[in-house]
């Protein structure tokens, strides 16, 4: 990652593990960080897949099968997230024992014992994956018993709020590392992808454990892509909440809610071509976190901070969206928030590396890049084109509007068939000084 100068005065904020830039008295118009990723310029890239299934629920493979194949495809981090249906065997003694044995066999891999929660009140139709620090993993057994919604007599939305509060109270470490949760395949059961806006707002009104969406659903190997068979279908293999400009993600960002969507898990169940035909973790879908350290805590902090990007087809590496402003000590990156003077000129840059080989045989290439701007008037593509041969792939100068602006970016590798493999960044928010 490009080296950046780090602000000298940094205060670590407990649960979010971010930092607040110091403000010099009297310099209210100076550009400054409102929320900062403290390890900017000093972290490391880790390839993660935090949504996989084994024979402990409805997967066809063992924990060891998952970890061995994930290692083959370059994953640094894997979460086993079997379903919390009460008749299945996730978060049982056997589950934890199998994962501990996997950790011992793969000492260079970070392995989480997580769950996929049937979130109330949808009776198993909506799913949220949950990760906690390893010392709290056995707490998920009690969580499953109390808060899973499948086949309950009544389906009360209050139970979801109670579950989120329970996680915060029972699985937060003394140094403020809280659980994280991701809303998986968000539009699969929806008549409209915009139904995800009130869902996310309701969860975030409780606390910040749900960090965002699985922007790209799993089940990418066979049709229908993502197992989407109802009203909404993936766009370039990504959920409409992310891929459709102005949809649920942009609406939430416009309304001031920072949630993350640059996340592409495998949701691995089975590699059988007669079934889902899933790709193995890391084989096709990738999520890359920029973490402060190679540890479970480092991964949780990076995911909460929004310090990650995702792609399909293994087409890019080290993707960075940077926003610079006069007086800002360094450009802001994904997950960060900066405050600038009214009418300030911003420089927005997208950069990345293109590995020579990717999922498809033959030379790898990125053919189209876009910068998306979201302000109080809505969302639109504000810059578009082929990536530059050297330097940033695309650069745009923007005068910040009165109500502030949020930027996110994406790019495409366009195949000879017209199919597009995409990558997405998380957003950078710019607010205007009072």
Helices and strands as residue ranges (DSSP letters): E 10-13, E 18-21, E 32-35, E 44-52, H 63-72, E 77-83, H 93-105, E 110-118, E 127-131, G 134-136, H 139-147, H 158-170, E 180-183, H 195-206, E 210-213, G 225-227, H 240-243, H 248-254, E 285-291, H 296-305, E 308-312, E 317-325, E 337-340, E 345-353, E 368-375, E 378-385, E 394-399, E 405-414, E 420-425, E 428-432
